[in-house]
Amino acid sequence: MNITVATEKATRAEVEIFDNAGKLAVKHTTAVNKGINNITIENLDKLAKGIYIIKVNLDGDVYTKKLIK
């Protein structure tokens, strides 16, 4: 899975994926540069089919999206 994020300064991005029960399934932290960045999350094939919530924390700003696998 690829996530595209844009930031105004170099910082760290924390990506968390939660299952439908709210349990943390995946956590990935990476450095991002100023501008547009692509974050690749691998090994999601081990996750069961279902609905997940993706949270991306960029320097205190939190963005959420729904993922259906």
Biopython code that builds the backbone (N, CA, C, O; Angstrom):
import numpy as np
from Bio.PDB.StructureBuilder import StructureBuilder

atoms = [
    (1, "MET", "N", (0.841, -1.161, 0.000)),
    (1, "MET", "CA", (0.000, 0.000, 0.000)),
    (1, "MET", "C", (0.891, 1.230, 0.000)),
    (1, "MET", "O", (1.892, 1.285, 0.715)),
    (2, "ASN", "N", (0.527, 2.200, -0.794)),
    (2, "ASN", "CA", (1.252, 3.465, -0.851)),
    (2, "ASN", "C", (0.373, 4.579, -0.312)),
    (2, "ASN", "O", (-0.809, 4.666, -0.643)),
    (3, "ILE", "N", (0.954, 5.426, 0.514)),
    (3, "ILE", "CA", (0.273, 6.590, 1.063)),
    (3, "ILE", "C", (1.063, 7.815, 0.639)),
    (3, "ILE", "O", (2.272, 7.883, 0.856)),
    (4, "THR", "N", (0.391, 8.774, 0.041)),
    (4, "THR", "CA", (1.040, 10.014, -0.384)),
    (4, "THR", "C", (0.687, 11.112, 0.611)),
    (4, "THR", "O", (-0.485, 11.354, 0.900)),
    (5, "VAL", "N", (1.724, 11.773, 1.131)),
    (5, "VAL", "CA", (1.521, 12.859, 2.086)),
    (5, "VAL", "C", (2.328, 14.073, 1.641)),
    (5, "VAL", "O", (3.387, 13.947, 1.026)),
    (6, "ALA", "N", (1.809, 15.236, 1.964)),
    (6, "ALA", "CA", (2.515, 16.485, 1.680)),
    (6, "ALA", "C", (2.743, 17.200, 3.008)),
    (6, "ALA", "O", (1.847, 17.275, 3.849)),
    (7, "THR", "N", (3.952, 17.722, 3.183)),
    (7, "THR", "CA", (4.275, 18.424, 4.419)),
    (7, "THR", "C", (5.107, 19.664, 4.100)),
    (7, "THR", "O", (5.816, 19.713, 3.095)),
    (8, "GLU", "N", (5.006, 20.658, 4.969)),
    (8, "GLU", "CA", (5.708, 21.916, 4.760)),
    (8, "GLU", "C", (7.122, 21.906, 5.308)),
    (8, "GLU", "O", (7.891, 22.837, 5.071)),
    (9, "LYS", "N", (7.474, 20.844, 6.049)),
    (9, "LYS", "CA", (8.835, 20.748, 6.580)),
    (9, "LYS", "C", (9.205, 19.278, 6.755)),
    (9, "LYS", "O", (8.334, 18.410, 6.794)),
    (10, "ALA", "N", (10.475, 19.015, 6.858)),
    (10, "ALA", "CA", (10.943, 17.654, 7.111)),
    (10, "ALA", "C", (10.533, 17.257, 8.520)),
    (10, "ALA", "O", (10.732, 18.015, 9.469)),
    (11, "THR", "N", (9.962, 16.073, 8.651)),
    (11, "THR", "CA", (9.479, 15.601, 9.945)),
    (11, "THR", "C", (9.383, 14.080, 9.913)),
    (11, "THR", "O", (9.888, 13.438, 8.992)),
    (12, "ARG", "N", (8.745, 13.518, 10.906)),
    (12, "ARG", "CA", (8.502, 12.069, 10.941)),
    (12, "ARG", "C", (7.012, 11.830, 10.732)),
    (12, "ARG", "O", (6.173, 12.572, 11.243)),
    (13, "ALA", "N", (6.703, 10.800, 9.987)),
    (13, "ALA", "CA", (5.314, 10.397, 9.775)),
    (13, "ALA", "C", (5.095, 9.065, 10.476)),
    (13, "ALA", "O", (5.886, 8.133, 10.330)),
    (14, "GLU", "N", (4.028, 8.989, 11.228)),
    (14, "GLU", "CA", (3.662, 7.756, 11.907)),
    (14, "GLU", "C", (2.349, 7.259, 11.310)),
    (14, "GLU", "O", (1.333, 7.952, 11.353)),
    (15, "VAL", "N", (2.383, 6.055, 10.755)),
    (15, "VAL", "CA", (1.203, 5.449, 10.145)),
    (15, "VAL", "C", (0.759, 4.297, 11.047)),
    (15, "VAL", "O", (1.548, 3.410, 11.370)),
    (16, "GLU", "N", (-0.501, 4.322, 11.443)),
    (16, "GLU", "CA", (-1.071, 3.251, 12.259)),
    (16, "GLU", "C", (-2.313, 2.724, 11.555)),
    (16, "GLU", "O", (-3.118, 3.493, 11.030)),
    (17, "ILE", "N", (-2.457, 1.403, 11.552)),
    (17, "ILE", "CA", (-3.625, 0.766, 10.966)),
    (17, "ILE", "C", (-4.324, -0.015, 12.069)),
    (17, "ILE", "O", (-3.728, -0.879, 12.713)),
    (18, "PHE", "N", (-5.605, 0.305, 12.277)),
    (18, "PHE", "CA", (-6.406, -0.322, 13.324)),
    (18, "PHE", "C", (-7.476, -1.208, 12.690)),
    (18, "PHE", "O", (-8.041, -0.871, 11.649)),
    (19, "ASP", "N", (-7.747, -2.351, 13.334)),
    (19, "ASP", "CA", (-8.814, -3.204, 12.837)),
    (19, "ASP", "C", (-10.165, -2.659, 13.282)),
    (19, "ASP", "O", (-10.240, -1.626, 13.948)),
    (20, "ASN", "N", (-11.233, -3.366, 12.908)),
    (20, "ASN", "CA", (-12.591, -2.901, 13.189)),
    (20, "ASN", "C", (-12.888, -2.829, 14.682)),
    (20, "ASN", "O", (-13.781, -2.089, 15.093)),
    (21, "ALA", "N", (-12.163, -3.579, 15.497)),
    (21, "ALA", "CA", (-12.356, -3.564, 16.942)),
    (21, "ALA", "C", (-11.522, -2.483, 17.628)),
    (21, "ALA", "O", (-11.613, -2.306, 18.843)),
    (22, "GLY", "N", (-10.704, -1.755, 16.848)),
    (22, "GLY", "CA", (-9.868, -0.696, 17.413)),
    (22, "GLY", "C", (-8.492, -1.157, 17.837)),
    (22, "GLY", "O", (-7.726, -0.382, 18.410)),
    (23, "LYS", "N", (-8.167, -2.413, 17.561)),
    (23, "LYS", "CA", (-6.857, -2.959, 17.922)),
    (23, "LYS", "C", (-5.813, -2.556, 16.881)),
    (23, "LYS", "O", (-6.058, -2.647, 15.678)),
    (24, "LEU", "N", (-4.653, -2.112, 17.353)),
    (24, "LEU", "CA", (-3.560, -1.722, 16.457)),
    (24, "LEU", "C", (-3.036, -2.952, 15.727)),
    (24, "LEU", "O", (-2.592, -3.913, 16.355)),
    (25, "ALA", "N", (-3.090, -2.917, 14.394)),
    (25, "ALA", "CA", (-2.648, -4.053, 13.580)),
    (25, "ALA", "C", (-1.265, -3.809, 12.983)),
    (25, "ALA", "O", (-0.463, -4.737, 12.878)),
    (26, "VAL", "N", (-0.980, -2.559, 12.590)),
    (26, "VAL", "CA", (0.292, -2.213, 11.955)),
    (26, "VAL", "C", (0.702, -0.829, 12.428)),
    (26, "VAL", "O", (-0.128, 0.073, 12.538)),
    (27, "LYS", "N", (1.999, -0.668, 12.707)),
    (27, "LYS", "CA", (2.541, 0.653, 13.033)),
    (27, "LYS", "C", (3.830, 0.827, 12.244)),
    (27, "LYS", "O", (4.701, -0.043, 12.257)),
    (28, "HIS", "N", (3.943, 1.958, 11.557)),
    (28, "HIS", "CA", (5.103, 2.223, 10.712)),
    (28, "HIS", "C", (5.490, 3.692, 10.885)),
    (28, "HIS", "O", (4.654, 4.578, 10.712)),
    (29, "THR", "N", (6.736, 3.948, 11.220)),
    (29, "THR", "CA", (7.238, 5.315, 11.370)),
    (29, "THR", "C", (8.370, 5.526, 10.383)),
    (29, "THR", "O", (9.246, 4.674, 10.236)),
    (30, "THR", "N", (8.349, 6.670, 9.707)),
    (30, "THR", "CA", (9.375, 6.965, 8.721)),
    (30, "THR", "C", (9.625, 8.470, 8.666)),
    (30, "THR", "O", (8.765, 9.272, 9.028)),
    (31, "ALA", "N", (10.807, 8.829, 8.210)),
    (31, "ALA", "CA", (11.132, 10.249, 8.007)),
    (31, "ALA", "C", (10.566, 10.699, 6.670)),
    (31, "ALA", "O", (10.613, 9.954, 5.691)),
    (32, "VAL", "N", (10.035, 11.910, 6.624)),
    (32, "VAL", "CA", (9.545, 12.489, 5.376)),
    (32, "VAL", "C", (10.219, 13.836, 5.165)),
    (32, "VAL", "O", (10.589, 14.519, 6.120)),
    (33, "ASN", "N", (10.369, 14.202, 3.915)),
    (33, "ASN", "CA", (10.995, 15.463, 3.536)),
    (33, "ASN", "C", (9.935, 16.512, 3.251)),
    (33, "ASN", "O", (8.757, 16.192, 3.091)),
    (34, "LYS", "N", (10.355, 17.752, 3.188)),
    (34, "LYS", "CA", (9.457, 18.837, 2.807)),
    (34, "LYS", "C", (8.942, 18.557, 1.403)),
    (34, "LYS", "O", (9.713, 18.198, 0.513)),
    (35, "GLY", "N", (7.629, 18.725, 1.204)),
    (35, "GLY", "CA", (7.028, 18.479, -0.106)),
    (35, "GLY", "C", (6.171, 17.230, -0.098)),
    (35, "GLY", "O", (5.614, 16.846, 0.930)),
    (36, "ILE", "N", (6.074, 16.605, -1.257)),
    (36, "ILE", "CA", (5.236, 15.419, -1.424)),
    (36, "ILE", "C", (6.081, 14.168, -1.224)),
    (36, "ILE", "O", (7.165, 14.042, -1.794)),
    (37, "ASN", "N", (5.575, 13.244, -0.410)),
    (37, "ASN", "CA", (6.282, 12.010, -0.077)),
    (37, "ASN", "C", (5.362, 10.819, -0.290)),
    (37, "ASN", "O", (4.151, 10.916, -0.089)),
    (38, "ASN", "N", (5.941, 9.697, -0.696)),
    (38, "ASN", "CA", (5.216, 8.433, -0.784)),
    (38, "ASN", "C", (5.717, 7.515, 0.311)),
    (38, "ASN", "O", (6.919, 7.275, 0.430)),
    (39, "ILE", "N", (4.798, 7.003, 1.110)),
    (39, "ILE", "CA", (5.127, 6.058, 2.175)),
    (39, "ILE", "C", (4.591, 4.699, 1.754)),
    (39, "ILE", "O", (3.407, 4.562, 1.447)),
    (40, "THR", "N", (5.454, 3.700, 1.738)),
    (40, "THR", "CA", (5.054, 2.353, 1.352)),
    (40, "THR", "C", (4.932, 1.489, 2.601)),
    (40, "THR", "O", (5.858, 1.393, 3.407)),
    (41, "ILE", "N", (3.764, 0.863, 2.740)),
    (41, "ILE", "CA", (3.513, -0.080, 3.834)),
    (41, "ILE", "C", (3.444, -1.462, 3.195)),
    (41, "ILE", "O", (2.609, -1.717, 2.328)),
    (42, "GLU", "N", (4.328, -2.345, 3.634)),
    (42, "GLU", "CA", (4.394, -3.683, 3.043)),
    (42, "GLU", "C", (3.859, -4.724, 4.015)),
    (42, "GLU", "O", (3.586, -4.427, 5.178)),
    (43, "ASN", "N", (3.717, -5.935, 3.523)),
    (43, "ASN", "CA", (3.299, -7.102, 4.309)),
    (43, "ASN", "C", (1.886, -6.971, 4.863)),
    (43, "ASN", "O", (1.609, -7.434, 5.969)),
    (44, "LEU", "N", (0.992, -6.345, 4.105)),
    (44, "LEU", "CA", (-0.395, -6.262, 4.544)),
    (44, "LEU", "C", (-1.173, -7.521, 4.179)),
    (44, "LEU", "O", (-2.340, -7.651, 4.547)),
    (45, "ASP", "N", (-0.549, -8.445, 3.466)),
    (45, "ASP", "CA", (-1.223, -9.679, 3.086)),
    (45, "ASP", "C", (-1.555, -10.536, 4.307)),
    (45, "ASP", "O", (-2.418, -11.410, 4.225)),
    (46, "LYS", "N", (-0.887, -10.301, 5.435)),
    (46, "LYS", "CA", (-1.166, -11.067, 6.656)),
    (46, "LYS", "C", (-2.432, -10.591, 7.363)),
    (46, "LYS", "O", (-2.941, -11.280, 8.246)),
    (47, "LEU", "N", (-2.944, -9.420, 6.985)),
    (47, "LEU", "CA", (-4.172, -8.913, 7.593)),
    (47, "LEU", "C", (-5.380, -9.636, 7.019)),
    (47, "LEU", "O", (-5.442, -9.909, 5.820)),
    (48, "ALA", "N", (-6.336, -9.943, 7.884)),
    (48, "ALA", "CA", (-7.572, -10.582, 7.444)),
    (48, "ALA", "C", (-8.409, -9.598, 6.640)),
    (48, "ALA", "O", (-8.243, -8.384, 6.760)),
    (49, "LYS", "N", (-9.307, -10.131, 5.821)),
    (49, "LYS", "CA", (-10.222, -9.268, 5.076)),
    (49, "LYS", "C", (-11.116, -8.547, 6.059)),
    (49, "LYS", "O", (-11.533, -9.115, 7.068)),
    (50, "GLY", "N", (-11.410, -7.298, 5.762)),
    (50, "GLY", "CA", (-12.267, -6.514, 6.638)),
    (50, "GLY", "C", (-12.048, -5.031, 6.449)),
    (50, "GLY", "O", (-11.425, -4.598, 5.480)),
    (51, "ILE", "N", (-12.563, -4.263, 7.382)),
    (51, "ILE", "CA", (-12.458, -2.799, 7.347)),
    (51, "ILE", "C", (-11.421, -2.365, 8.370)),
    (51, "ILE", "O", (-11.424, -2.821, 9.513)),
    (52, "TYR", "N", (-10.536, -1.479, 7.942)),
    (52, "TYR", "CA", (-9.465, -0.961, 8.797)),
    (52, "TYR", "C", (-9.483, 0.554, 8.759)),
    (52, "TYR", "O", (-9.971, 1.152, 7.801)),
    (53, "ILE", "N", (-8.959, 1.164, 9.786)),
    (53, "ILE", "CA", (-8.803, 2.620, 9.846)),
    (53, "ILE", "C", (-7.311, 2.928, 9.803)),
    (53, "ILE", "O", (-6.529, 2.388, 10.585)),
    (54, "ILE", "N", (-6.934, 3.795, 8.885)),
    (54, "ILE", "CA", (-5.543, 4.229, 8.761)),
    (54, "ILE", "C", (-5.435, 5.623, 9.376)),
    (54, "ILE", "O", (-6.189, 6.528, 9.019)),
    (55, "LYS", "N", (-4.498, 5.786, 10.298)),
    (55, "LYS", "CA", (-4.220, 7.091, 10.887)),
    (55, "LYS", "C", (-2.794, 7.483, 10.528)),
    (55, "LYS", "O", (-1.857, 6.712, 10.733)),
    (56, "VAL", "N", (-2.642, 8.683, 9.992)),
    (56, "VAL", "CA", (-1.320, 9.216, 9.668)),
    (56, "VAL", "C", (-1.110, 10.452, 10.520)),
    (56, "VAL", "O", (-1.883, 11.408, 10.447)),
    (57, "ASN", "N", (-0.057, 10.428, 11.331)),
    (57, "ASN", "CA", (0.281, 11.555, 12.200)),
    (57, "ASN", "C", (1.505, 12.244, 11.618)),
    (57, "ASN", "O", (2.590, 11.665, 11.563)),
    (58, "LEU", "N", (1.320, 13.485, 11.184)),
    (58, "LEU", "CA", (2.402, 14.309, 10.638)),
    (58, "LEU", "C", (2.598, 15.512, 11.537)),
    (58, "LEU", "O", (1.860, 16.494, 11.443)),
    (59, "ASP", "N", (3.577, 15.438, 12.396)),
    (59, "ASP", "CA", (3.943, 16.576, 13.237)),
    (59, "ASP", "C", (2.742, 17.127, 14.016)),
    (59, "ASP", "O", (2.557, 18.340, 14.111)),
    (60, "GLY", "N", (1.932, 16.220, 14.569)),
    (60, "GLY", "CA", (0.792, 16.638, 15.372)),
    (60, "GLY", "C", (-0.520, 16.708, 14.627)),
    (60, "GLY", "O", (-1.577, 16.713, 15.258)),
    (61, "ASP", "N", (-0.494, 16.762, 13.310)),
    (61, "ASP", "CA", (-1.720, 16.740, 12.518)),
    (61, "ASP", "C", (-2.050, 15.283, 12.207)),
    (61, "ASP", "O", (-1.205, 14.544, 11.701)),
    (62, "VAL", "N", (-3.282, 14.872, 12.511)),
    (62, "VAL", "CA", (-3.689, 13.484, 12.319)),
    (62, "VAL", "C", (-4.732, 13.414, 11.208)),
    (62, "VAL", "O", (-5.717, 14.152, 11.212)),
    (63, "TYR", "N", (-4.496, 12.515, 10.260)),
    (63, "TYR", "CA", (-5.399, 12.289, 9.138)),
    (63, "TYR", "C", (-5.867, 10.841, 9.195)),
    (63, "TYR", "O", (-5.068, 9.942, 9.458)),
    (64, "THR", "N", (-7.140, 10.609, 8.954)),
    (64, "THR", "CA", (-7.683, 9.243, 8.992)),
    (64, "THR", "C", (-8.380, 8.912, 7.687)),
    (64, "THR", "O", (-8.973, 9.770, 7.034)),
    (65, "LYS", "N", (-8.290, 7.644, 7.329)),
    (65, "LYS", "CA", (-8.967, 7.117, 6.132)),
    (65, "LYS", "C", (-9.418, 5.707, 6.429)),
    (65, "LYS", "O", (-8.863, 5.031, 7.295)),
    (66, "LYS", "N", (-10.431, 5.267, 5.702)),
    (66, "LYS", "CA", (-10.922, 3.909, 5.839)),
    (66, "LYS", "C", (-10.277, 3.046, 4.754)),
    (66, "LYS", "O", (-10.131, 3.475, 3.610)),
    (67, "LEU", "N", (-9.894, 1.822, 5.132)),
    (67, "LEU", "CA", (-9.311, 0.852, 4.206)),
    (67, "LEU", "C", (-10.174, -0.388, 4.224)),
    (67, "LEU", "O", (-10.444, -0.942, 5.290)),
    (68, "ILE", "N", (-10.614, -0.832, 3.055)),
    (68, "ILE", "CA", (-11.371, -2.076, 2.946)),
    (68, "ILE", "C", (-10.489, -3.080, 2.232)),
    (68, "ILE", "O", (-10.056, -2.859, 1.101)),
    (69, "LYS", "N", (-10.230, -4.181, 2.908)),
    (69, "LYS", "CA", (-9.350, -5.204, 2.331)),
    (69, "LYS", "C", (-10.184, -6.395, 1.953)),
    (69, "LYS", "O", (-9.654, -7.384, 1.446)),
]
sb = StructureBuilder()
sb.init_structure("model")
sb.init_model(0)
sb.init_chain("A")
sb.init_seg("    ")
for serial, (resi, resn, name, xyz) in enumerate(atoms, 1):
    if name == "N":
        sb.init_residue(resn, " ", resi, " ")
    sb.init_atom(name, np.array(xyz, "f"), 0.0, 1.0, " ", f" {name:<3s}", serial, name[0])
structure = sb.get_structure()
